[in-house]
Amino acid sequence: MSFTAVLIICAESLGGHCVEVHDARGPYENESECIQRVLQIFQDTQLLLPPPYTSVEYKCDSKFKRA
């Protein structure tokens, strides 16, 4: 399996809406690598969209590799 990192941030500065930040580097071979990448994306996103956030979530979507 491979995993794709997605970060979901909700904030009042977004009009109470949420944004999904999709990783452009993956996919990753295991969930641990995916979670590490989500943390990097979160740190980078804080520079563009500073806190406070009403909600922060992540997904490591798994997809089967095709032969």
C-alpha positions in Angstrom: 0.0 0.0 0.0 1.0 3.6 -0.3 -0.2 6.6 1.7 -1.0 10.2 0.6 -0.8 13.0 3.2 -3.7 15.4 3.5 -4.0 18.2 6.2 -7.3 19.8 7.0 -7.3 23.2 8.7 -10.4 25.2 9.8 -10.1 28.8 11.0 -12.2 31.8 11.7 -9.7 33.7 9.4 -11.1 31.5 6.6 -14.6 32.7 7.3 -15.2 29.7 9.5 -14.4 27.4 6.5 -11.8 24.7 6.1 -9.0 24.1 3.6 -7.4 20.8 2.6 -3.7 20.9 2.0 -2.7 17.9 -0.3 0.9 16.8 -0.3 2.7 17.1 -3.6 5.7 14.9 -2.7 4.1 11.5 -1.8 2.9 8.9 -1.8 4.7 7.2 1.1 5.3 3.5 1.6 4.1 3.4 5.2 1.7 5.3 7.5 4.6 6.5 9.7 6.3 8.3 6.9 2.9 9.8 5.9 2.4 11.2 9.4 5.9 12.7 9.5 5.0 14.4 6.2 1.7 15.7 7.6 3.7 17.3 10.5 6.0 19.0 8.1 3.1 20.3 6.0 1.5 21.6 9.2 4.6 23.5 10.2 5.0 25.0 6.7 1.3 25.9 6.5 1.5 27.9 9.8 3.7 30.4 7.9 1.0 31.0 5.3 -2.0 30.6 7.5 -1.1 31.5 11.1 -3.1 30.2 14.1 -5.6 30.2 15.8 -7.4 27.3 14.2 -10.8 26.0 15.1 -9.9 22.5 14.0 -6.8 20.6 12.6 -7.1 17.1 11.2 -5.1 14.9 8.9 -5.7 11.9 6.7 -3.2 9.4 5.4 -5.2 7.9 2.6 -4.1 4.5 1.6 -4.2 3.4 -2.0 -3.2 0.1 -3.4 -0.1 0.2 -5.7 -0.8 -1.0 -9.2 1.6 -3.4 -10.8 
